[in-house]
Amino acid sequence: MKKIIYHLTAILSGILLLTTSCRDDMAKINSNPSQVTEANISYLFAQAVINFEPSGYLLWYYNAPMTFAWSQMGVPTGGFTSTYTQTTPTGDQGSQYIAVLKYARDIEYVRSTLDPTESAKYANLASCVDILSIYLGIFDSDMYGDRPYTEAARARYGGTLTPKYDKIEDLYDLWITQLDEAINTLTTATDQIFPQNQDVVYKGDVAKWAKLANSLKLRIAARLISQDKPKALSIASEVANASCGVLDGSDDDFLFNKANAITKDDGDKVYHWNQGFLGSTASSKHVIDFMLKNKDPRVRFFYRKNSWNSKIVQGFFDQGKDIPKYILDNINYTEADGKKTFISWKGMGEPWVRYYGLPVVMDAALDAQNYGDYFDYGNRSKLKIGDVEKTYLPYSGFQQEMIIGRYDFTLPTLPGGPVIQDVDDNPWYGMYMSTAEVNLYLAEFKLLGASLPKTAAEYFNKALRASVEEYDRLARLNKIPYYGKTYDYDPNEKVIDLQPGEIEEMMSNPDYQLTGDVASDLEKVYIQQLLHFTLFPDDQFVTVRRSGCPKENSSLIEWVDFAPKVPKTAVPRRFEVAAPSPTDLMYQILIDAYKSQGFTPGSNQDGTLLNSERVWQDINAPQYGEGPKM
């Protein structure tokens, strides 16, 4: 049998605390902890890391298409219609954090059975699992509000099966306290047991875990802006001035892959998953045009090249078929005796000319005269040679291989041409928090009045450079299409790798510079947060929600008001919560929790309700398109 080779030495059979069939082993642990529990606690930590997952398949399949459309940072492939605000089944039901929190409870229990001196040796491991639990707790509460946390995942050790719902404002306070405690432990604890080979994130480097804990406080501060701005700014100041530091450089970034594989068994832990996703969502023309205008290399890492390489263009020329105008506008060609010949790409050339987004226009798909080149691709983008017919997407979708390692890529070739594919399965690298994110928050908080040691421009510039470098690194590690190779089919094809001088050229553009005008600068910071979070649908949506960006009538990325057909007050700001069954043990607790938050439970709710009934951290935030509140 083929096996997965984990970076971790942890295996499920080593986690004796997690199943009721292991009572004899539990007895051994309780009777002779010095011989057994040392390994098991480190295994529990390792398994917590393995189960850490804020961006699983269901989120990308169900949730992301909704939030991309609601925020206008992505466009449905059928265009915007009056039904785009309707909710579909939500894959993330707000309980991702339980998958890690249960290991925090296991570690807490095992440590309680040990001699205090022995128990203290695992303080660092426990702190790291707390950090992971808090990260996911923030994530899950973003769209669902209050969560069971303080009493959750304790039933195994005498706790309740009906945990209370904690108020999100109380959880923010709790998590800040726990992060401070983790920082203190990680920077002062001695005589610790922390096997490096159990830590795929930082290889046992607790100084980096402390930086992550400190940086994570900024995510909470960002979510407090609309409810308690002074507190948010105070947290930001504490973070920036903390002696442990923040994530600062590629070695610090919360970026890793969980396992290497030679195949089979639990492949999702290695490759992320292998199902398709975002098949009905494409990039936004507003976003793509903005990035191309400013020569932002990240456009190549966030999105896929369209299917129209120069050989496909020539194939359409040879068959006398029209080419979408926006593509034709970027082509130098000659015409003789009614025959067109591709000469070269215009403007920015390859690879830039292969990126196009869909228009942010209501009912554009029904207007074939003006938008048929974008939306009638099922007819206009078909090419038949002999008995073979193919369709070539003229726009750019999201870059799937930045999200999963088992996505098969097929190079666009002419009908009847060679089949060129990349079907290699590559262990997936995920980025969860980084230097760029930290510095974008610090730039924001500085502009909002926080006492920080550097200028907003210094934080902003550092963030831009780091973001491009981080995504270039991820593209290389995840071996996405066209990175480092052109597949030797189209002689005009170019690789998408970051090239020398590109970051400097990008940052020389006025749209990527702060000028000292606070209102203008703040919008620029938020736009960069939105771009950086392109592959973080939840964080991107939270940023849209709390910032009011994209902004109406903006010269950067513009919000389009679809009123009166779909007013912005009819666009959801959270996911719906299901009506609980009366037989559910949690029935009354759920009813009370929803009532306390002002939520109406149920399915197929209209966007107006989901716009007005907001999670606590979204109350007082600007409406869509209104821009930042100062």
C-alpha positions in Angstrom: 0.0 0.0 0.0 1.2 3.5 -0.8 1.6 5.8 2.2 1.5 9.5 3.0 4.9 10.6 4.4 4.0 13.3 6.9 6.5 15.9 8.0 5.0 15.1 11.4 6.0 11.9 13.1 2.5 12.0 14.6 0.1 9.3 13.5 -3.5 8.8 14.5 -2.7 5.6 16.4 -0.5 7.7 18.7 -3.3 9.9 19.8 -4.7 7.5 22.4 -6.8 10.2 24.1 -9.2 10.7 21.3 -11.3 7.5 21.1 -13.4 5.6 23.6 -11.7 2.3 22.5 -8.5 3.3 24.1 -9.4 3.0 27.8 -6.6 0.6 28.6 -4.1 3.1 27.1 -5.7 5.9 29.1 -5.2 3.9 32.2 -1.5 3.5 31.3 -1.3 7.3 30.8 -2.9 8.0 34.2 -0.9 5.4 36.0 2.5 6.1 34.5 2.6 9.5 32.8 6.4 9.8 32.8 6.7 6.9 30.3 3.8 7.7 28.0 2.4 11.2 28.1 5.4 13.1 26.8 4.9 11.6 23.3 1.1 11.9 23.4 1.0 15.6 24.2 3.3 16.4 21.3 1.2 14.2 19.1 -1.9 16.1 20.2 -0.2 19.3 19.2 0.8 17.9 15.8 -2.7 16.6 15.2 -4.1 20.1 16.0 -1.9 21.5 13.3 -3.0 18.8 10.8 -6.6 19.7 11.6 -6.2 23.4 11.3 -8.2 24.4 8.3 -9.8 27.8 7.7 -10.2 27.4 3.9 -11.5 24.0 3.1 -13.4 22.7 0.0 -16.9 23.6 1.2 -15.9 27.2 1.9 -14.5 27.6 -1.6 -17.3 25.7 -3.3 -20.3 27.4 -1.5 -19.2 30.4 0.5 -16.5 32.1 -1.7 -18.7 32.5 -4.8 -21.3 34.4 -2.7 -18.8 36.7 -0.9 -16.9 37.5 -4.1 -20.1 38.5 -5.8 -21.5 40.4 -2.8 -18.3 42.4 -2.6 -18.0 42.8 -6.4 -14.4 41.5 -6.1 -15.5 38.6 -8.4 -18.2 38.2 -11.0 -20.6 35.3 -11.7 -19.7 33.8 -15.0 -23.3 34.4 -16.0 -23.1 38.0 -15.0 -24.9 39.9 -12.2 -28.6 39.4 -12.1 -31.3 40.4 -9.6 -30.9 37.0 -7.9 -27.1 37.3 -7.1 -27.9 38.3 -3.5 -29.7 35.0 -2.7 -27.9 32.7 -0.4 -27.0 29.1 -1.4 -26.0 26.3 1.1 -23.1 27.5 3.1 -20.2 25.1 3.5 -18.6 26.7 6.5 -21.1 26.6 9.3 -19.0 28.4 11.8 -17.5 25.4 13.7 -14.1 25.0 12.1 -12.5 26.1 15.4 -13.8 23.0 17.2 -11.5 20.8 15.1 -8.5 22.4 16.9 -10.1 23.4 20.2 -10.8 19.8 21.1 -7.0 19.2 21.1 -6.5 22.2 23.3 -8.9 20.5 25.8 -7.1 17.2 25.4 -3.8 18.8 26.2 -5.3 20.7 29.1 -6.7 17.4 30.5 -3.5 15.4 30.1 -1.5 18.2 31.8 -3.9 18.2 34.7 -3.0 14.5 35.3 0.7 15.3 35.6 2.9 16.5 38.3 3.0 20.3 38.1 6.7 20.3 37.3 6.1 17.8 34.4 3.0 19.6 33.3 4.9 22.9 33.0 7.1 21.4 30.4 4.3 21.5 27.9 3.3 25.1 28.4 4.7 26.1 25.0 2.8 23.4 23.1 -0.4 24.3 24.8 0.1 28.0 24.0 0.6 27.2 20.3 -2.7 25.2 20.1 -4.5 28.1 21.8 -3.2 30.4 19.1 -4.5 28.1 16.4 -7.9 27.8 18.2 -8.1 31.6 18.4 -7.3 32.1 14.7 -10.2 29.8 13.8 -12.5 31.3 16.4 -12.0 34.7 14.8 -12.6 33.2 11.4 -15.8 31.3 12.3 -17.3 34.3 14.2 -16.9 36.6 11.2 -20.0 35.4 9.5 -21.9 33.9 12.4 -21.2 36.1 15.4 -21.4 34.6 18.9 -19.9 31.1 19.3 -19.8 28.5 22.0 -16.2 28.6 23.1 -15.5 28.7 26.9 -17.7 25.7 27.5 -17.2 24.0 24.1 -15.4 20.6 23.6 -15.3 19.8 27.3 -18.0 17.1 27.5 -15.3 14.4 27.3 -13.8 15.7 30.6 -17.0 16.3 32.6 -18.2 19.4 30.8 -21.6 20.0 29.3 -23.1 18.8 26.0 -25.0 22.0 25.7 -22.3 24.8 25.9 -23.4 28.4 26.2 -22.9 30.8 23.3 -20.2 33.4 24.2 -20.7 37.0 23.1 -18.3 37.9 20.4 -17.2 41.0 22.2 -16.4 38.9 25.2 -14.5 36.4 23.1 -12.4 39.2 21.6 -11.4 40.2 25.1 -10.8 36.6 26.1 -8.7 36.0 23.0 -6.6 39.1 23.5 -5.9 37.9 27.0 -5.1 34.4 25.9 -2.8 35.7 23.2 -0.9 37.9 25.7 -0.6 34.8 28.0 0.7 32.8 25.1 3.3 35.5 24.2 4.4 35.6 27.9 4.7 31.8 28.0 6.5 31.5 24.7 9.0 34.2 25.5 9.8 33.2 29.2 9.1 29.5 29.7 12.1 27.2 30.2 12.8 23.5 30.3 10.2 22.9 27.6 9.4 19.7 25.6 8.7 20.8 22.1 10.0 18.3 19.5 10.9 20.2 16.3 9.8 17.3 14.1 6.3 17.7 15.4 6.0 21.3 14.3 5.6 21.7 10.5 4.9 25.4 11.0 8.0 26.8 12.7 10.1 23.7 13.5 9.8 24.4 17.2 10.9 28.0 17.0 8.8 29.5 19.8 10.0 33.0 19.1 8.1 32.8 15.8 5.0 31.4 17.4 5.1 34.4 19.8 5.3 36.8 16.8 2.3 35.0 15.3 0.3 35.4 18.5 1.2 39.1 18.7 0.3 39.6 15.0 -3.0 37.8 15.4 -4.1 40.5 17.8 -4.2 42.8 14.8 -7.0 40.8 13.3 -9.1 41.3 16.4 -8.2 45.0 16.4 -9.3 45.3 12.8 -12.7 43.8 13.6 -13.2 46.2 16.5 -12.8 49.4 14.4 -16.5 50.0 14.0 -17.5 49.1 17.6 -14.6 50.4 19.7 -12.1 52.4 17.7 -10.0 53.6 20.7 -9.6 50.0 21.9 -8.6 48.9 18.4 -5.9 51.6 18.2 -4.7 50.7 21.7 -4.3 47.1 20.7 -2.4 48.1 17.5 0.0 50.2 19.5 0.6 47.4 22.0 1.3 45.0 19.1 3.7 47.4 17.3 5.7 48.1 20.4 5.8 44.6 21.9 9.3 43.2 22.5 8.4 39.9 20.9 7.9 41.6 17.5 5.5 40.8 14.7 5.7 38.6 11.6 8.6 40.1 9.7 9.9 38.4 6.6 9.4 35.1 4.8 10.9 33.0 7.7 8.2 34.4 10.0 5.2 34.0 7.8 2.5 31.6 8.8 3.0 29.6 5.6 3.5 25.9 5.4 2.4 22.6 3.9 1.2 19.9 6.2 2.7 16.8 4.6 4.6 15.3 1.7 2.9 12.4 0.0 3.9 9.5 -2.2 0.2 9.2 -2.3 -3.2 7.8 -1.0 -4.9 7.6 2.4 -5.7 11.1 3.7 -4.7 13.0 0.6 -6.7 16.1 1.6 -4.1 16.8 4.3 -1.4 16.7 1.7 -3.0 18.2 -1.4 -5.9 20.1 0.2 -8.6 18.4 -1.9 -9.3 17.4 -5.5 -12.9 18.6 -6.3 -13.6 21.5 -8.6 -14.6 24.9 -7.3 -15.3 28.4 -8.4 -16.6 27.1 -11.7 -19.2 29.8 -11.8 -17.1 32.7 -10.6 -14.5 34.8 -12.6 -12.3 37.8 -11.9 -13.8 41.3 -11.9 -12.9 43.6 -14.8 -12.6 46.4 -12.3 -10.0 44.5 -10.3 -8.0 43.2 -13.2 -7.9 46.5 -15.0 -6.7 48.2 -11.8 -3.9 45.7 -11.4 -2.9 45.8 -15.0 -2.9 49.6 -15.0 -0.4 49.5 -12.2 1.6 46.5 -13.5 0.8 44.5 -10.3 2.5 41.1 -10.7 0.1 39.5 -8.3 -2.6 39.5 -11.1 -0.6 36.5 -12.5 -0.7 34.6 -9.2 -4.3 35.3 -8.2 -5.8 34.6 -11.7 -5.4 32.2 -14.6 -4.3 33.2 -18.1 -7.3 33.1 -20.4 -7.3 30.5 -23.2 -6.3 32.8 -26.0 -2.6 32.3 -26.7 -1.3 33.4 -30.0 -1.8 30.0 -31.7 -5.5 30.1 -30.7 -5.7 33.7 -32.1 -4.2 32.5 -35.3 -6.6 29.6 -35.4 -9.6 32.0 -35.2 -8.0 34.2 -37.9 -7.5 31.2 -40.2 -11.2 30.2 -39.8 -12.4 33.7 -40.4 -14.0 33.9 -37.0 -14.3 37.1 -35.0 -12.2 37.6 -32.0 -13.5 39.3 -28.8 -12.8 43.0 -29.3 -11.0 43.5 -26.0 -8.5 40.7 -27.1 -8.2 41.9 -30.6 -7.3 45.4 -29.3 -4.1 43.9 -27.9 -3.0 42.2 -31.1 -0.7 43.4 -33.8 -1.6 41.7 -37.1 -1.4 42.0 -40.8 -4.2 41.4 -43.3 -3.7 40.4 -46.9 -6.2 38.9 -49.3 -8.7 38.7 -46.5 -6.3 36.6 -44.3 -5.1 37.9 -41.0 -1.7 36.9 -39.5 -0.7 37.3 -35.9 2.5 39.4 -35.6 2.8 40.2 -31.9 1.0 41.3 -28.7 0.5 45.0 -28.2 0.9 47.0 -25.0 2.3 45.2 -22.0 2.6 42.0 -24.0 2.8 38.5 -22.6 1.9 37.4 -20.0 -0.1 40.6 -19.1 -2.3 40.5 -22.2 -3.8 37.1 -21.1 -5.7 38.6 -18.1 -9.3 39.9 -18.5 -12.1 40.2 -16.0 -15.8 40.2 -16.5 -17.8 43.5 -16.3 -19.5 44.6 -13.1 -22.8 45.4 -14.9 -26.3 44.3 -14.0 -27.8 41.9 -16.6 -24.8 42.3 -18.9 -25.2 38.8 -20.2 -28.6 39.8 -21.7 -26.9 42.6 -23.7 -25.2 40.7 -26.4 -24.5 43.8 -28.5 -22.3 45.4 -25.8 -21.2 42.4 -23.7 -21.5 39.4 -25.9 -17.7 39.1 -26.2 -17.6 38.5 -22.4 -20.7 36.4 -21.7 -21.6 34.7 -25.0 -18.4 32.7 -25.0 -20.3 29.5 -25.5 -20.9 30.6 -29.1 -18.4 33.3 -29.9 -15.4 31.5 -28.4 -15.9 28.2 -30.1 -13.5 27.0 -32.8 -14.0 24.0 -35.0 -11.2 22.4 -37.1 -12.2 19.2 -38.9 -14.4 17.2 -36.6 -13.0 18.7 -33.4 -14.5 21.7 -31.6 -13.2 23.5 -28.6 -14.3 26.5 -26.5 -11.7 29.0 -25.3 -12.5 31.1 -22.3 -11.8 34.7 -23.1 -11.7 35.9 -19.4 -9.6 34.9 -16.4 -10.8 32.7 -13.6 -9.2 32.3 -10.2 -5.9 30.4 -10.0 -7.1 27.0 -8.6 -3.6 25.6 -8.1 -2.9 28.3 -5.6 -5.7 26.6 -3.5 -5.3 22.9 -4.2 -2.4 20.6 -5.2 -4.4 18.1 -7.3 -5.8 20.3 -10.0 -5.1 19.1 -13.5 -4.1 21.8 -16.0 -4.7 21.4 -19.8 -2.9 23.8 -22.1 -5.1 25.5 -24.6 -4.3 24.0 -28.0 -6.0 24.1 -31.4 -8.7 21.5 -32.2 -6.9 18.4 -33.3 -3.7 19.7 -31.8 -1.5 18.0 -29.1 -2.8 17.3 -25.7 -0.5 19.0 -23.3 -1.3 18.6 -19.6 0.2 19.0 -16.1 -1.4 16.3 -14.0 1.2 16.1 -11.3 -0.1 16.1 -7.7 1.9 18.7 -5.7 1.8 18.9 -1.9 -0.1 22.2 -1.2 1.4 25.1 0.6 -1.1 27.4 2.4 -0.4 31.0 3.7 -2.6 32.0 6.7 -1.0 35.2 7.9 2.0 37.1 6.7 4.3 40.1 6.9 2.2 41.9 4.3 -1.0 41.5 6.2 0.6 42.7 9.4 2.0 45.9 7.8 -1.3 46.6 5.9 -3.1 46.6 9.3 -0.4 48.8 10.8 -0.6 51.3 7.9 -4.4 51.4 8.5 -4.1 51.9 12.2 -1.5 54.6 11.8 -3.8 56.5 9.5 -6.6 56.2 12.0 -4.5 57.7 14.8 -2.7 54.8 16.5 0.6 55.6 18.3 3.0 53.5 16.2 6.8 53.8 15.7 6.8 54.1 11.9 4.9 56.2 9.3 1.9 54.8 7.4 3.9 55.0 4.2 6.7 52.9 5.7 4.2 50.2 6.7 2.4 50.4 3.4 5.5 50.2 1.3 6.8 47.2 3.2 3.4 45.5 2.9 3.3 45.9 -0.9 6.7 44.5 -1.5 6.1 41.6 0.9 2.7 40.8 -0.6 4.2 40.4 -4.1 7.1 38.4 -2.8 4.9 36.1 -0.8 2.6 35.3 -3.6 5.5 34.7 -6.0 6.8 32.3 -3.4 3.5 30.6 -3.1 3.1 30.3 -6.9 6.6 28.7 -7.1 6.0 26.3 -4.2 2.5 25.3 -5.5 3.9 24.9 -9.1 1.0 26.7 -10.7 0.6 26.7 -14.5 3.1 28.8 -16.5 5.4 29.3 -13.5 8.9 28.6 -14.7 7.7 26.9 -18.0 5.7 27.7 -21.2 5.1 24.1 -22.3 6.8 24.7 -25.7 3.6 25.1 -27.7 3.2 28.8 -28.3 6.5 30.7 -29.2 4.9 33.9 -27.9 4.1 32.4 -24.4 5.8 33.9 -21.4 6.3 32.6 -17.9 4.5 34.3 -15.0 7.4 34.4 -12.6 8.2 37.6 -10.8 10.8 39.5 -12.9 13.5 41.8 -11.6 12.3 45.4 -11.2 8.6 44.6 -11.3 8.0 45.5 -7.7 9.7 48.8 -8.0 7.8 49.6 -11.2 4.5 48.7 -9.5 5.3 50.8 -6.5 6.2 53.8 -8.6 2.5 54.3 -9.7 0.5 56.9 -7.8 -2.2 54.4 -7.0 0.3 52.5 -5.0 1.7 55.4 -3.0 0.5 57.3 0.0 0.5 61.1 -0.3 -0.4 62.4 3.1 -4.1 62.9 2.4 -5.6 60.7 5.1 -8.9 59.9 3.4 -7.2 59.1 0.1 -4.5 57.1 1.8 -6.9 55.1 3.8 -8.8 54.0 0.7 -5.5 52.9 -0.9 -4.6 50.8 2.2 -8.0 49.1 2.2 -7.8 48.4 -1.6 -4.4 46.8 -1.0 -5.9 44.7 1.8 -8.7 43.6 -0.5 -6.1 42.6 -3.2 -3.9 40.8 -0.7 -6.9 38.9 0.5 -7.9 37.7 -3.0 -7.2 34.1 -2.0 -8.7 34.6 1.5 -12.4 35.0 0.7 -13.5 35.4 4.3 -10.9 38.0 5.2 -11.5 39.9 1.9 -15.3 40.0 2.7 -14.7 41.2 6.2 -12.5 44.0 4.9 -15.1 45.0 2.3 -17.7 45.0 5.1 -15.8 47.1 7.6 -14.2 49.5 5.2 -16.9 50.4 2.8 -14.5 49.7 -0.1 -14.7 49.3 -3.0 -16.1 52.8 -3.0 -18.7 54.4 -5.2 -17.2 56.8 -7.8 -13.7 55.7 -6.9 -10.7 56.2 -9.2 -9.2 53.0 -7.8 -11.6 50.0 -7.8 -15.2 51.3 -8.0 -18.3 50.0 -6.3 -21.3 49.8 -8.7 -24.7 50.7 -7.3 -27.2 48.3 -8.8 -30.2 50.3 -7.4 -33.1 50.3 -7.9 -32.9 46.7 -9.1 -30.7 45.6 -6.3 -30.0 48.4 -3.8 -26.9 48.0 -1.7 -29.1 47.5 1.4 -30.3 44.3 -0.2 -26.8 42.7 -0.4 -26.1 40.3 2.5 -23.5 41.0 5.1 -23.4 37.6 6.8 -24.6 34.0 6.1 -28.0 32.9 7.3 -28.4 30.7 10.4 -30.6 27.6 10.1 -33.7 27.3 12.3 -32.8 24.6 14.9 -34.9 21.5 15.3 -37.0 21.3 18.5 -35.3 17.9 19.2 -31.9 19.4 19.2 -30.2 19.4 22.6 -29.1 22.9 21.8 -32.5 24.1 20.7 -33.2 26.7 23.4 -29.6 27.9 23.6 -29.6 28.5 19.8 -32.9 30.3 19.9 -31.7 32.5 22.7 -28.4 33.1 21.0 -30.1 34.2 17.8 -32.5 36.4 19.6 -29.7 38.0 21.6 -27.9 38.9 18.3 -31.1 40.0 16.6 -30.9 37.2 14.0 -33.9 35.7 12.3 -33.1 32.0 11.8 -34.2 30.3 8.5 -33.1 29.4 5.0 -33.5 31.3 1.7 -33.6 34.6 3.4 -33.5 37.8 1.4 -30.5 40.0 1.3 -32.2 42.9 3.0 -32.6 40.9 6.2 -29.0 39.6 6.0 -27.8 43.2 5.5 -29.7 44.7 8.4 -29.3 41.9 11.0 -25.6 42.2 11.4 -23.0 40.4 13.5 -21.9 42.5 16.4 -18.5 43.5 14.9 -20.3 44.7 11.7 -22.7 47.0 13.5 -21.9 50.7 12.8 -19.7 49.8 9.8 -20.2 51.7 6.6 -22.7 50.4 4.0 -21.4 48.9 0.8 -19.8 51.5 -1.4 -19.8 54.3 1.2 -16.0 54.3 1.7 -14.1 54.4 5.0 -15.3 56.1 8.2 -12.7 58.3 9.6 
